[in-house]
Amino acid sequence: MTPGQQKLYNSIDEILWNEWDPISVNTHGLPRDEYQCYTPEVYALKTRNANQESIAKHLLKIETEIIGMPGGIEHCRMVAAKIMALTVNE
């Protein structure tokens, strides 16, 4: 991974932790690595030029099918928009 790709990866991880956080772990002092297993999937979508809706639906699927939360597509769209705004600086 180039430094730019690593920065993108880390930025996605931060967004998942700070913005997405479907079970509010970052406000309850739970382990920082709670969502890191999802970062590679979201990074792959971003680098394969997936659109915002595809990323939002992927996040929603994680929320509802993997984590077991009710989910919220509008929140996932907001998070996906932040991910879409990220760029790779080589």
C-alpha positions in Angstrom: 0.0 0.0 0.0 1.3 3.4 -0.9 1.4 6.1 1.8 -1.6 7.7 0.0 -3.6 4.5 0.0 -2.7 3.9 3.7 -3.9 7.4 4.5 -7.2 6.7 2.7 -7.6 3.4 4.5 -6.9 5.1 7.9 -9.4 7.8 7.1 -12.1 5.3 6.3 -11.4 3.5 9.5 -11.7 6.9 11.4 -15.0 7.6 9.7 -16.4 4.2 10.6 -15.4 4.7 14.2 -16.4 8.4 14.7 -19.3 8.9 12.3 -20.9 5.5 11.5 -20.6 3.8 14.9 -23.9 1.9 14.8 -23.7 0.6 18.3 -22.1 3.7 19.9 -19.0 1.9 21.1 -16.8 5.0 20.8 -18.9 6.8 23.4 -18.9 3.9 25.9 -15.2 3.3 26.1 -15.3 0.0 24.3 -12.4 -1.4 22.2 -11.2 0.9 19.4 -11.0 -2.1 17.0 -14.7 -2.8 17.0 -15.3 -1.8 13.4 -11.9 -2.3 12.0 -12.9 -5.7 10.5 -15.2 -3.7 8.1 -12.6 -1.2 7.0 -11.1 -3.5 4.3 -14.5 -4.1 2.7 -15.4 -0.4 2.6 -11.9 0.5 1.4 -12.3 -2.0 -1.5 -15.6 -0.5 -2.4 -14.1 3.0 -2.4 -11.1 2.1 -4.4 -13.2 0.2 -7.0 -15.2 3.3 -7.6 -18.4 2.1 -6.0 -21.0 4.9 -5.8 -22.3 6.5 -2.6 -25.5 4.4 -2.6 -23.5 1.1 -2.9 -21.4 2.1 0.1 -24.4 3.2 2.1 -26.2 -0.1 1.4 -23.1 -2.0 2.3 -23.0 -0.2 5.7 -26.7 -0.8 6.2 -26.3 -4.5 5.5 -23.5 -4.7 8.1 -25.7 -2.9 10.6 -28.8 -5.0 10.1 -27.5 -8.5 9.1 -24.1 -8.7 10.8 -24.4 -6.5 13.9 -28.1 -7.0 14.3 -29.2 -3.4 14.7 -32.3 -1.8 13.2 -30.1 0.3 10.8 -30.7 3.6 9.2 -30.2 4.2 5.5 -30.1 8.0 5.8 -27.3 7.9 8.4 -25.4 5.3 6.2 -25.8 7.7 3.2 -24.3 10.5 5.2 -21.3 8.3 6.2 -21.0 7.1 2.6 -20.9 10.7 1.4 -18.0 11.4 3.8 -16.1 8.4 2.5 -16.8 9.4 -1.1 -15.3 12.8 -0.4 -12.0 11.2 0.6 -9.2 11.2 -2.0 -5.9 9.3 -2.4 -2.9 11.7 -2.2 0.1 9.8 -3.5 
